[in-house]
Amino acid sequence: MTSSRMARLSAAAILSASLFLPEAALGQAETENARGAREEHGDHEFHKNGVFLFLGGTTESTSDDPTTSFTLGVEYERRFSRRVGVAVAAEAVLSGEGREALFGLLLVLHPVGGLGLAAGPGMEIGKDHQAEHGEEGGDDTEVSAAFRVGVLYDFEVGSRYTIAPAVFIDFIDGKDPALVWGVELGVGF
């Protein structure tokens, strides 16, 4: 995937989210009527900040034989309103062939209940196992542009904690798309 294609995808995601941004951008306070209606329907208060630990796998199909590697990540999300947040994420993909780190800035939409839709640009930093050990034929560290889209669903555990199954697709420049799947353990504050 070329950088210009990723830029177009980023612009499309941001444009799509603009439907939800007026509430956040204007910083409008919730009226008493709206708060009362929400409480009658059983909706909970949302936390403006959340920190999450991601445990899962990354499946890459770069050859005829797909490989799955353990993936560990952390994420911080700041919500501007009940429906819109921005997250900063970092993940490490650990495999026998090498190590990769992914960093991203995601726009996260929460249209209903615990559903989260995420999209945003990022970068991948990869290091080949052979190069790491000074073996011949190994490549140096590579930095590639990336774009992630995904979906998750937060299940509340108590008033502050969540467990969320999550699935993402990473589009990394020069590679086939990778499927990232797992669970996020979170705490809101």
C-alpha positions in Angstrom: 0.0 0.0 0.0 1.4 3.3 -1.0 1.7 6.3 1.3 -0.7 8.3 -0.8 -3.3 5.6 -0.5 -2.9 5.5 3.3 -3.2 9.3 3.3 -6.5 9.0 1.4 -7.7 6.4 3.8 -6.8 8.6 6.8 -8.7 11.5 5.3 -11.7 9.4 4.7 -11.7 8.1 8.3 -11.4 11.7 9.6 -14.1 13.0 7.3 -16.5 10.1 8.4 -15.8 11.0 12.0 -16.7 14.7 11.4 -20.3 13.7 11.7 -19.7 13.1 15.4 -17.3 16.0 16.1 -19.5 19.0 16.4 -20.6 18.0 20.0 -17.0 17.5 21.0 -15.6 20.5 19.2 -18.2 22.9 20.7 -17.7 21.4 24.2 -21.4 21.6 24.9 -22.5 20.6 28.4 -25.1 17.9 28.8 -28.4 19.3 29.8 -30.3 18.0 32.8 -33.0 16.6 30.5 -30.5 14.6 28.5 -28.8 13.4 31.7 -32.2 12.3 33.1 -33.2 10.5 29.9 -29.9 8.6 29.8 -30.3 7.5 33.4 -33.8 6.3 32.7 -32.5 4.1 29.9 -29.7 2.6 32.1 -26.7 4.1 30.2 -23.7 4.5 32.4 -21.4 7.4 32.7 -18.4 7.1 30.5 -14.8 7.7 31.7 -12.9 10.4 29.8 -9.6 8.5 30.1 -8.8 4.8 29.6 -5.6 2.8 29.8 -5.6 -0.7 28.1 -3.4 -3.7 27.9 -3.7 -5.7 24.7 -2.9 -9.4 24.6 -3.3 -11.3 21.3 -1.8 -12.4 18.1 -0.9 -11.0 14.7 -1.5 -13.2 11.6 0.5 -12.3 8.5 -0.1 -14.0 5.2 3.1 -12.9 3.4 3.6 -16.4 2.0 1.6 -19.5 1.3 1.9 -20.4 4.9 0.4 -17.7 7.2 2.3 -17.1 10.5 0.8 -16.0 13.8 3.0 -14.1 16.4 2.3 -13.1 20.0 1.3 -9.5 20.2 1.5 -7.3 23.4 0.4 -3.7 23.4 -0.7 -0.7 25.5 -3.2 2.0 24.6 -4.4 5.3 26.1 -7.7 6.8 25.0 -9.0 10.3 25.7 -12.7 10.7 25.0 -13.9 14.1 24.0 -17.6 13.1 24.2 -19.6 9.9 24.8 -19.1 9.0 21.1 -15.7 10.3 20.1 -12.2 9.6 21.4 -8.6 9.6 20.3 -6.2 6.8 21.2 -2.4 6.5 21.2 -1.3 2.8 20.8 2.0 0.9 20.9 2.3 -2.8 20.2 5.2 -5.3 20.0 4.9 -8.3 17.7 7.2 -11.0 18.9 8.2 -13.8 16.5 11.1 -16.1 15.7 12.0 -14.2 12.5 12.3 -10.8 14.1 10.6 -8.1 16.2 8.2 -5.4 15.1 6.9 -2.4 17.0 3.8 -0.6 15.8 2.8 2.9 16.9 -0.5 4.6 16.0 -2.9 7.5 16.5 -6.5 6.3 16.3 -9.8 8.0 16.0 -12.2 5.9 18.0 -16.0 6.2 17.5 -18.4 4.7 20.1 -21.7 4.7 18.2 -23.7 2.5 20.7 -23.2 0.6 23.9 -19.6 -0.8 24.2 -19.0 -0.9 20.4 -15.8 0.8 19.3 -14.8 1.5 15.7 -11.1 2.6 15.3 -9.1 3.9 12.4 -5.9 5.9 12.0 -2.4 6.2 10.7 0.8 4.9 12.3 4.2 3.4 11.7 5.9 0.1 12.0 9.5 -0.4 13.1 10.9 -3.8 12.2 14.1 -5.5 13.0 15.2 -8.7 11.2 16.4 -11.5 13.6 19.5 -12.2 11.4 20.5 -8.5 11.4 20.0 -8.4 15.2 22.6 -11.2 15.7 25.0 -9.8 13.1 24.4 -12.7 10.6 25.0 -12.2 7.0 22.1 -11.4 4.8 20.2 -9.6 7.6 18.5 -6.3 6.9 18.8 -3.2 9.1 15.8 -1.7 11.0 13.0 -0.7 8.6 10.4 2.0 9.2 7.2 1.7 7.3 4.0 3.8 7.1 0.9 2.0 8.4 -2.9 2.4 8.7 -5.2 0.5 11.1 -8.9 -0.2 11.0 -10.7 -2.2 13.6 -13.6 -3.0 15.9 -13.9 -3.9 19.5 -16.6 -4.3 22.1 -16.2 -3.2 25.8 -17.8 -5.4 28.4 -17.9 -3.7 31.8 -16.5 -5.4 34.8 -17.5 -3.2 37.8 -17.6 0.5 37.4 -14.1 1.2 36.1 -12.8 -2.0 34.4 -13.5 -3.4 30.9 -12.7 -6.5 28.9 -12.9 -6.0 25.1 -12.4 -8.6 22.4 -10.8 -6.7 19.5 -10.0 -7.3 15.8 -7.9 -4.9 13.7 -6.5 -5.0 10.1 -3.1 -3.3 9.7 -2.2 -2.1 6.2 1.6 -1.7 6.2 3.5 -0.2 3.2 5.1 -2.9 1.2 3.4 -5.8 3.0 0.2 -7.8 2.8 -2.5 -6.7 5.3 -2.1 -8.3 8.8 -4.9 -9.4 11.0 -4.5 -8.4 14.7 -6.8 -10.1 17.2 -7.0 -10.4 20.9 -8.4 -8.9 24.1 -8.0 -5.5 25.7 -8.1 -5.3 29.5 -8.8 -1.7 30.5 -9.3 0.7 33.4 -11.2 4.0 33.1 -10.6 7.1 35.1 
